Amino acid sequence: MSNLPGKFVIGLTGNIATGKSVVRRMLEHLGAYTIDADALTHRAYAKGAPGYQPVVDIFGKWLINREGEIDRKKLGNLVFGDAEAMRQLEEIVHPLVRQATEMLIKRASQPVIVIEAIKLLEGDLRKACDSIWVTNAPEVIQVERLMRKRGLNLEQAQERIRAQSPQSAKVKMANMVITNTGSYDDLWKQVSEAWKEIIPGAKDAPAETITIKKSTGTGDFSSQRGKPKHAASIADLITRLSKGKRKMNADEVMESFGDKAYMLLKMDDGVVGVAGWQVENLVTRTTDIFLEENLDAPKALEVLIQGVEGASSELQSEASLIFAMDNLATQDALWKKLGYEKRTSESLGVQAWQEAAEEAAPAGSALFFKQLRQDRVLRPI
């Protein structure tokens, strides 16, 4: 996969809780196509995927849950701490992840590709990379993040960290080290500067600006992807359009850019709506939609959602999940016109889609689903 014509591949790694996924998302905002190789690992042995039966044959049918899927927690408990079992699992999964990664890279239109993998340096994916980036953080910060975000106690957090290969060894092999001590603004500056070093013309790119103002209700709609440099304006927009229910400041928006993107709805020279969304594990999840009250809502929503879908297609998303709140949750006919149907997470049929719905669903939301492409990654070969 290395030396693909017209592609520059960044391998992104680092130990647990050092901020790999946040850096990957920032690189996506800058224009890279990003791949979460660890998420592809889970897809490799999902029901219907080519790794499913080999895993069952080697480790046993007791791993299968009531839905017919392999229980990842049971499998993890089996292979964690058993080097031979882990080796057997990796022999099944790693070639499939490599194939899926190669497929995604070849299909990507973006010239820069980012592969995030916690074991990047230990496997064959390293050979695909033109540059190795390592995220780094002091152990005390890793522990604090694991305790706060994953609910681990001190002993569990330290055990997770020390079970991995030394972070210092990864840093020694890096072409670029990104130090993540908790400041999203500082992290964004590091990533942006590193991006400018590898992308021709990035240093000279003109700054983008946006104008946030109330709409007169007339004019043509268009959509534009928001950038971290728009954080203050996006914060003001969300605070105003939510009527104070979602009070945000620029720092909070900057932090959220480590997890999601924002699609802005424009009319004439002003911004009149916003959607918060992300593509993770090839599934689009839209969790925040805010519009001016005096707009042509069907048309405004159509342009905004088409903007999200267009950006999602560039990221090779397979399905779009929209979690509608308040009055949008009852507009079944409107969503149907846009190609969406009201669903429950259990009815989605594909494990990755179902898990995305269960992970992302805000309390009190209604789920609307649309399949964006038929050629899913890691279907049976």
Secondary structure, 3 states (H helix, E strand, C coil): CCCCCCCEEEEEECCCCCCHHHHHHHHHHHCCEEEEHHHHHHHHCCCCCCCHHHHHHHHCHHHECCCCCECHHHHHHHHCCCHHHHHHHHHHHHHHHHHHHHHHHHHCCCCEEEEECCCHHHCHHHHHCCEEEEEECCHHHHHHHHHHHHCCCHHHHHHHHHCCCCHHHHHHCCCEEEECCCCHHHHHHHHHHHHHHHCCCHHHCCCCCCCECCCCCCCCEEEEECCHHHHHHHHHHHHHHCCCCCCCCHHHHHHHCCCCEEEEEEECCEEEEEEEEEEECCEEEEEEEEECCCCCHHHHHHHHHHHHHHHHHHCCCCEEEEEECHHHHHCHHHHHHCCCEEECHHHCCCHHHHHHHHHHCCCCCEEEEEECCCCCCCCCC
